[in-house]
Amino acid sequence: HSTSRRQRQMCIRDRGYKPFIVSLPMSAALCAYFTPQAYETYIRSFIRIFEQMGIPCLDYTYDIRFTKHEYYFNALFMNLKGRKVFTRQVLEDIKQIGTLD
């Protein structure tokens, strides 16, 4: 396990990659069913691990800018409008944290 981690880190460093983690937003309908315990188990715990590795994380899970019904086909998938709005924000945030040159 630690060998594969070292190999990934060497590959990232040697090739000049700057990884980051993006947690996708949820629709308002899905937020209603995603408990704080589920968030901690499935999202937040992994974000902490990546942050300890020095990998920036952008967590949009409960970001109210992206919960609008008009951004989704259904409770799970963003439509074209939602994807465009979200992608623009992610790119802007990546620029702010200095990961995208």
C-alpha positions, 0 to 999 in steps of 0.5 A, a space after each residue: 500500500 505504501 509503495 503504491 502511494 509513493 509511486 503515485 506521489 513520485 509520478 505526480 511530482 516528476 510530471 509536474 501534476 498538481 492534483 486537487 479533489 472536488 466534491 460534487 454538489 447535491 441537489 436540494 432533493 438529495 441534500 434532504 436525504 444525505 445525513 450529517 453522518 453520511 457526509 462525515 463518513 463518505 465525504 469529510 473523512 476522505 477530504 481530511 486524508 487528502 488534506 493531510 497529503 497536501 492535496 487541496 480539496 474543494 467541497 461543494 457538497 452542500 453549496 447552496 449556489 448549486 442546489 437549484 432545481 433548474 440545474 438538474 435533470 433529476 435529483 442526481 444529475 446536473 443538466 447542461 446549465 448546471 454543469 456550466 455554472 458549476 465548472 466555471 466556479 470550480 475553475 475560478 476556485 482552482 485559480 484562487 488556490 493556485 493549482 491552475 496556472 
